[in-house]
Amino acid sequence: MPEHDTPNDRGKPPREIKFEIDGKTYTTTDREQPAKDLITLAGLDPAQYDLAELHGDHEKPPFADDEIVKINPNDKFVTVRVSAPVG
C-alpha cells in the first residue's frame, strides 16, 4: 500500500484535501507532491508549463518541476506557460 494511502496513527484513513489548479477543484490525500505531477493532474505537459501558488491576488514564483509542493486545504495554484511549440 503506498504511503499516502495508509491510515494515520489513529487508524483513520488519510484526510482528503481540496485544492484548485486554474480554477478547477481537485482532491488528494497526498499533501506533498512534485510540481510536475500537479501539472500533469491538470492535464498539461510539465515541459511546457510551470506551477505557481496564488496568495490573495498575486502569485508566488513558479515551482521547479521536481520541487515538492506542500498542499494545504483550499490552496490555489495556476499554471504558467513557459514554452510553445514552434511550427
N, C-alpha and C positions, 0 to 999 in steps of 0.2 A: 504494500500500500504506500503510495507516495506520501512524503512528509506532510504536505499541506492538506491531505485528506484524513489525517489521524485525529482521533478525538483529543481534546485538550486534557489537562491534568485532572479535571473533574469528571472525565468520561463523557462529556458532551461533544457533539460534533463541532467543528470549527464554525465560527460566526461568519455569515455572509456579509460582504462589504459591497455597497453600491457606490459606483463612481461613474464619471462621464468622460467620454472622449469625443470631441467635436459635437457635443450636444446630445449624443446618444448614450443611454444608460447601460452599464454593464454590471455584472455581479461576479464576485470572486471570493474564495476563501483563502487565497494565497496573497498575503499582504505585501510580499516583496517579489517583484518580477523584473526581468530585464526590460528596458525601454523598447527594444526591438520586438519583444513578444506582445507588448501592448499595441504597438503599431500594426502588427500582423492581426491581432484580435479585431482591430478597427477595419480590417480588410484592405490595408495598404501595404506597400512594399517598403521595408525599412531602408533599402538602398536609395529610395527617392524621398523619404520623409523622416523628419525628426519629431520627437515628442517633447512638448513643453507643458509645464503646470501653470494654471491660472491662479492668481491670487487677487481677488477683487476684480478690478478692471485692467490689470496688467499681467503679462506673462513673464515667468522666470526664464532664464536662458535654457535652451534645449538640453535634454539629457543626451549623453553619448549612447550609442546603440546597446552596448554591453553594460551600461550603468544600471544598477539595481534601483528601481523606483519603489519607494515605500508608499503604499496606498492606504489612505485613511478614508473613513466613511464620507461620502459626498464630495470627494476631491474632484476637481475639474481639470481635464487635460485637453490640449489642442495639438493637432498635427501641423507641421510646418514643412511645406515642400522645399527640398534642398536641391533637387535636380530634375530636369525634364529631358525626356528622350529627344534626340535630335534626328530629324529625318523626315 
